[in-house]
Amino acid sequence: TFRFLGLKTDRTRILLLIDMNKYLSDHQALVARTVVRALDSLKSGYQFGILGFQQLDSGPRYHRWPENGELVEMNAANRAKAQQFAFQLAGKFEGSSSLKDAFAQAFDTPAEAIILISDGLPNPTYNGGLPPRALVQDIVLSNTNGIEIHSVTLGDYFKYKGTVEFMENLARANSGSFLALAQ
């Protein structure tokens, strides 16, 4: 069983889905540390990948490790490369984010569990006009393979009403767990 800061799953193919919007730019170090902690919790026998996402004026941008979007075996070399990738994301946090589009990308991977790392404040403008509750329903309906979705809220999540509620509801509706981390 994979355990990470209170989240746990018996799934062995894990995708770390990282929100890279501008509101998380003040928390880039926390994002990187959280990814590293998750990677340190994975043992041999697991497969994993990382997908960073953001919505820019030019359209969606994705940062993938490995670059081909596949999952790789957990070993010391892959862990070190993935950790380096996580730290190299610093300075690239900008724009907004489309959770709807990011989950469409994530559902196309062979992952059995997704760990979303986000500030948890979905903007309807970039999510098909869907308010948070409807966005959760849309993601559930798109999750046709029953992939577990765990959510980790980072940053100033207590500042905005509904942030924690959205992330909790997303995890609960997809057989996952919820966690909130501040600096």
ZAMI-409866 format. One record per residue (C-alpha): residue number from 1; x, y, z. Coordinates in Angstrom, 2 decimals. Layout:
BEGIN
seq,px,py,pz
NUM,X,Y,Z
...
# end
This chain:
BEGIN
seq,px,py,pz
1,0.00,0.00,0.00
2,1.28,3.44,-0.98
3,1.00,5.92,1.89
4,1.72,9.62,1.53
5,0.98,12.10,4.34
6,-2.20,10.28,5.29
7,-3.32,9.45,1.75
8,-3.24,5.76,0.93
9,-4.04,3.52,-1.98
10,-3.39,-0.05,-3.03
11,-3.10,1.04,-6.68
12,0.40,0.71,-8.14
13,0.25,3.03,-11.17
14,0.29,6.62,-9.89
15,0.14,9.96,-11.73
16,1.07,13.16,-9.92
17,-1.06,15.91,-11.47
18,0.40,19.34,-10.64
19,-1.53,22.58,-11.01
20,0.92,25.29,-12.15
21,-1.29,28.38,-12.10
22,0.02,31.81,-11.07
23,-1.65,31.67,-7.65
24,0.68,28.83,-6.69
25,3.80,30.77,-7.75
26,4.33,31.89,-4.14
27,4.25,28.23,-3.12
28,6.53,26.70,-5.76
29,8.95,25.35,-3.14
30,6.07,23.72,-1.26
31,4.82,22.16,-4.49
32,8.29,20.73,-5.24
33,8.72,19.44,-1.68
34,5.29,17.81,-1.81
35,6.13,16.06,-5.09
36,9.47,14.89,-3.66
37,7.73,13.55,-0.55
38,5.25,11.65,-2.71
39,8.06,10.21,-4.82
40,9.96,9.18,-1.69
41,6.87,7.23,-0.59
42,6.80,5.15,-3.78
43,8.66,1.84,-3.61
44,9.90,-0.52,-6.29
45,7.05,-2.26,-8.07
46,5.20,1.02,-8.60
47,4.91,2.92,-11.84
48,4.56,6.69,-11.86
49,4.58,9.85,-13.93
50,4.18,13.59,-13.48
51,1.88,15.91,-15.42
52,2.06,19.65,-14.73
53,-0.68,21.78,-16.28
54,-1.61,25.42,-16.79
55,-3.84,27.54,-18.99
56,-2.12,30.43,-20.75
57,-3.52,33.00,-23.18
58,-2.03,30.87,-25.98
59,-3.88,27.78,-24.71
60,-3.16,24.86,-22.40
61,0.45,23.97,-21.60
62,1.54,20.64,-20.17
63,4.84,19.70,-18.52
64,5.34,15.92,-18.55
65,7.80,13.56,-16.96
66,8.69,11.39,-18.62
67,8.26,13.47,-21.75
68,6.33,10.74,-23.61
69,3.55,10.88,-20.98
70,3.91,7.23,-20.03
71,4.45,5.85,-16.56
72,7.88,4.48,-15.59
73,9.07,1.95,-13.03
74,10.07,3.35,-9.67
75,13.79,2.96,-9.13
76,16.56,5.18,-7.81
77,17.45,6.63,-11.22
78,13.84,7.46,-12.17
79,13.18,8.92,-8.72
80,16.21,11.22,-9.03
81,15.19,12.35,-12.54
82,11.59,13.00,-11.45
83,12.74,14.97,-8.40
84,14.99,17.09,-10.61
85,12.03,17.67,-12.96
86,9.87,18.82,-10.01
87,12.46,21.40,-8.95
88,12.87,22.59,-12.56
89,9.20,23.62,-12.63
90,10.11,26.63,-10.46
91,9.68,29.88,-12.35
92,7.13,28.33,-14.72
93,4.00,28.90,-12.61
94,1.78,31.31,-14.54
95,-1.65,31.74,-16.01
96,-4.70,29.90,-14.78
97,-5.62,26.23,-14.94
98,-8.17,24.01,-16.55
99,-8.80,21.05,-14.29
100,-11.30,19.75,-16.85
101,-8.65,19.58,-19.59
102,-5.94,18.33,-17.22
103,-8.09,15.41,-16.10
104,-8.87,14.57,-19.74
105,-5.09,14.28,-20.27
106,-4.62,12.32,-17.04
107,-7.39,9.85,-17.89
108,-5.52,9.02,-21.13
109,-2.58,7.63,-19.14
110,-2.40,4.10,-17.71
111,-2.65,5.52,-14.15
112,-4.90,3.74,-11.65
113,-4.65,6.59,-9.14
114,-4.15,10.33,-9.60
115,-2.85,12.65,-6.91
116,-3.92,16.21,-7.73
117,-1.70,18.88,-6.19
118,-3.46,22.25,-6.50
119,-4.60,25.40,-4.77
120,-8.05,23.96,-5.40
121,-9.76,27.06,-6.70
122,-11.21,26.18,-10.14
123,-12.08,29.12,-12.35
124,-15.27,28.38,-14.33
125,-13.92,30.45,-17.24
126,-11.26,27.80,-17.94
127,-13.40,24.80,-17.06
128,-16.15,24.91,-19.65
129,-18.12,27.48,-17.64
130,-18.71,24.91,-14.91
131,-18.92,26.06,-11.28
132,-17.08,23.83,-8.76
133,-19.93,21.41,-7.97
134,-20.74,20.85,-11.65
135,-17.01,20.48,-12.41
136,-16.76,17.66,-9.86
137,-19.72,15.94,-11.54
138,-18.16,16.41,-14.97
139,-14.86,14.87,-13.81
140,-16.72,11.93,-12.22
141,-18.60,11.28,-15.46
142,-15.34,11.50,-17.45
143,-13.65,9.03,-15.09
144,-15.01,6.01,-16.94
145,-12.22,3.69,-15.72
146,-12.85,4.38,-12.03
147,-9.44,5.92,-11.40
148,-8.93,6.97,-7.78
149,-8.44,10.71,-7.41
150,-6.70,11.98,-4.30
151,-6.42,15.72,-3.74
152,-3.76,17.75,-1.96
153,-4.58,21.43,-1.44
154,-1.55,23.71,-1.06
155,-0.99,27.35,-0.25
156,-3.51,29.90,0.94
157,-6.49,27.57,0.68
158,-8.15,29.09,3.77
159,-8.45,32.50,2.03
160,-11.05,31.44,-0.52
161,-14.47,30.04,0.30
162,-15.14,26.74,-1.37
163,-11.52,25.74,-2.07
164,-11.35,22.98,0.51
165,-14.92,21.91,-0.22
166,-14.15,21.47,-3.93
167,-11.02,19.39,-3.30
168,-12.74,17.25,-0.64
169,-15.73,16.63,-2.91
170,-13.52,15.77,-5.87
171,-11.58,13.19,-3.85
172,-14.65,11.71,-2.15
173,-16.57,11.37,-5.44
174,-13.64,9.46,-6.96
175,-12.80,7.04,-4.10
176,-9.86,9.17,-2.97
177,-8.61,11.03,0.08
178,-8.09,14.73,0.78
179,-5.18,16.55,2.40
180,-4.41,20.25,2.96
181,-0.86,21.58,3.41
182,0.18,25.13,4.26
183,3.74,26.47,4.14
# end
